[in-house]
């Protein structure tokens, strides 16, 4: 994950929100979303929902294929 450090005035504004916010550039284009730590995860805001059906998400969560981290590291010679 990339870490971005914001100036104190923006941090103060975000901390006072206590909820969700769209982050836009100076031309008004959305560049991301902010959710304060106090916001309870739940239904995503409009526009942020997954395009996958709930059943497909569950199917993918239950489909356990692939290799373990140890197997990948071993294959890379980094065990």
N, C-alpha and C positions, 0 to 999 in steps of 0.2 A: 504494500500500500504506500502511496506517496503521501508525504506530510507537507502541508502548506502552512506557513506561519503568517498570521494576519496581524495588522497593526491593532493597537489597543482600542481605538475607537470602533472598529468593526467588531472586535470581540465583545465589547460592551453592548453593542446593539443586538448581537446574536444571543447573548446570555439573557437579555431582557425579554426575548421573544417567548420562551417557554413553550415552543411548539415547532411547527414546520415553516420553512421559508424557501422561496425560490431565490437562487443567487444568479444575478444578471450582470452582463458587462455594461459598459457605458452607452451602448447602442440599444439596450433592452433585450438582448438575446440571452436566453436561459443557458447558463453554463453548468448548473448543477443545483442540488437541493441540500438543505441543511435541516437536520433533525436534532434538537437539543437532547441531551442525555435524559432529561426529565420526561420527554415524550414517550408515551407507552406505545410499543410496536403494536400494530393492528392492521386494519385495512389500509393499503397504500393510498395516497392522495390520487385524485383523478389524473390520468396520464402516466402514472407510474406502475399500473397493474401489469402483471405478466401477461404475455400474449398466449401462454400455454394454458390449456384446460387443467383444472384441479387434478383430474385423474392422471393426466400426463406427468404432472409434477410429482405426484405420489409414486407413479410407476418408476420414474427416474431415481427417486430417493431410495426405492427398494431394489434397484438393479445394481448389484454389487459385482462389478467386473473390474478387471485391471490388475495392477500390481501394487504391492505394499510399498511404503517408503523405503523399507530395508531392501527390497528387491530392486528398486530403481537405483538406489545408491550403490548396491553391489554391481549392477550392470554398468555403472559409470566408473567403477573402480574406486569409489569413495567410501567404502564400508568402514 
